[in-house]
Amino acid sequence: MPRNNKTVQMVRITSKLASSNQEKEKCADELVIANKQLVLDRREKAKQAGELMIANKELLFQGAEKELMATELTDANKELVVQNREKEIQAAELQVAMMELKESEKRYSDLFHLSPMPRWVYDLKTSRCLQVNEAAIETYGYSEEEFLTMNIHHLEQDKNGMEKKKSAKSPGENSNVHGCRQRHYKKSGTPVEMEVYSNPILINDVKYMSVAAIDITEKLLHDYKITRAIIKTQEDDRYEIGAELHDNICQILASSLMSFRLLKKSLKPSGIELFNRSQDNILLASAEIRNLSHRLAPAFFADSSMNDAFQRVLNEFNSSHQYKLSLDFDGAIAETKIDMDLQLTLYRILQEQLSNILKHAKASTIHVRVFIAGQKLTMQVTDNGIGFTVKDAMSGIGISNMKRRAELYMGKMTIHSEKEKGCEITVEIPLTEGNRMRELT
């Protein structure tokens, strides 16, 4: 019995030991698992620590970036303040400029509208008038509405729509201002001589032409009076000299010739030849004096026509038959009442041109044409000579005299010539305007 108890106890102890060993093994296993988990936890913490360090570094970097951005923002704010100040200054300057511009526009408007000279502004592309002042309205007789609807070049045309010649003046060096002399026509058809000055201007970035005109009609009339008085004095002197040559000197020569011929019977045969030569010289002198007196005092003022006078001067000019001459004279001229001074003007111009041809042209053919067309008396003188450059000849005294004589009757003279291509001068005298000029003068 006791042995059985011990055995049972042993069994129990063994069972307890086995259970204890199992418990220990289980604890050991749990401990191993716990150690492994601890290792994993440490690794995770180490990883988290590394990530935390990286996060801290990123945070530090972001902090530095934010400080940099803050600095840049501060600088930007300062620059913005400077820009705002500059804008305020620019706004103030712009306001001053706008005020000055308005003041300038007002001054220009006052200068334009209150100017005593006719002024207008027109579009370069369409030639339509954009602005016009009161002086232009008063001078030309058109209303403002009529000005704003017309082509501005209409002022340069007569009632027949013929555009008149412009006499250009060269603008000054580095100047945009262009000046010229033009004949304009009022609404009534009355011609006026104008000095016109123009320069380009910009309005709203569009190019226009600003024009100022000065009426020089009265000045020209005064100049014409003086010139015509000078020419009349010259013509009177010519007539006096021509009449003296014809009526006195020729008569003296004629008397001398008659007396000289009375001596012929008393001469010896050896003196007859000398007598004949002397007689021929006296006759030649008489003929030359008559020709000179006719040139100085044209006969058409007395008892012959303009056609006859022109034919006579051509015949005298070509007495040596050096030239092939032709005269084409419009029959309508004989039926038209033309002022004697005007006829004399054309006669003197023809004489001057014939003299130029004789001196310079080396021509063989001369054609003179006189006709009436479009209320204008026109004379053309054409030769087949060596020609010349027109610009080089315009300063000559002879051509200047011809132009001045034509302008006395509101006319014009044009010259067409080229080297080796002859020359043609054309003189145009408006008959109605010429009569008007005489009435005014």
C-alpha positions, 0 to 999 in steps of 0.5 A: 500500500505504501509502495503504491502511494509512493508510486502514485506520488511519483507518477504525480510528481512526474506528471507535474514535472512533465506539465512543468516542462511543457509549461516551460517549453511553452514559456520558452516558445513564447519568450522566443516569439516575444524576442522575435517580436521585440526585434521586429519592434526595434527594427520598426522603431529604428525605421520609424526613427530613420523616417522621423529623421528624414521628416525632420530634415525635410521639415528643416528644408521646408523651413529654409524654403519658407524663410527664403520665400518669405525673404523673396516675398518681402523683396517682392512687396518692396518692389511692388511698393516701388512699382506702385510709386512709379505708377503713381508718378506715371499717372501724375505725369500722364495727367499733366501730359493730358492737360498739356495735350488738351491745352495744346489741342486748344491752342491748335484749334484756336490757331486753326479756327481763328487764323486770318489765313484760309486753312484746311485739313484733308485726307491724303487718300481721298482728298476729302476735307476733314476740317476748314476754318472761317477764313477759308469759308469767307475767302472761297464762298463755300459753306462748311458743309460744302467744303467737307463734301468736296474734293479739295483739288476742286479749288484748283479747277476753273468752271470748265474743270481745267486744272491750273498749273502749280508753281512749286517752291522747294521746301527748306532743308530738313523741312516737311513743309512744302510751298507752291503758288496755285491759282484757286477758284472761288465758288463764284468762279473768280480766280485768286492767286494763292501761296499754299503751304502744306505739311503732313500731320497725324490725327489718331494715327492717321496721316492727313495734310494740313494746308495754309493759304495766303491770298496774294492776288492784290500783291500780284496786281500791284506787281503787275501794275508796276511791271506793266508801267515799266513795259509801257514806258519801254514800249513808248520809248521804242515807239518814239525811237521807231517813229524818229527813225522812220519819220526823221532819219529815213527822210534825211537819208531819202533827201541825201540820196536825192541830192547825191543822185544830182551829182551823178551827171558831174562825175567822171566815168572812173567815179561811177562805180564808187557812186553806185556803191555809195548809193546802194549803201544808202538804200541798204541803210534806209531799208535796215532803219525801216525794218528796225523801226517796224520791229520797235513799233509793230504796224498792227497798232495802226492799220494792219492785223495781228496776222499781218504783223506776225507774218511780217516779223517772220519774213524779216527774220528769215530775209536770208531764207535760212529757215523753213518757216510756217505760220498757222493763224486761227481765223477765229482771232480776226473775229475776236476783240483782243486787246492791243496790249495783249497782241503786243505781248504775244508779238514781243514773246515771238520776237524774243523766241525767234532771237533765241532760235537764231542765237542758240537753236541751230534749227532749220524749221520753225513753225508758229501756231496761234489759235483760240481754244477753251477761252484761251489765246494760245501761241506755240513756237516749235523748232527742230534745233539742238534743244536744251535742258529746260531747268538750265534755261529757266534762269535766263533773262529772255525766258524770264521776260517771256514768262513775266509778259504772259503772267501779266495777263494771268497767263502762263508759258510752258517749255518742252525741250530735250537735247537734240529734240528741238524746242516748243514753247506754249503761251496761254492767255485766258481772254476773260481773265486778261480782260478782268485783270485790265479792269482791276488795273 
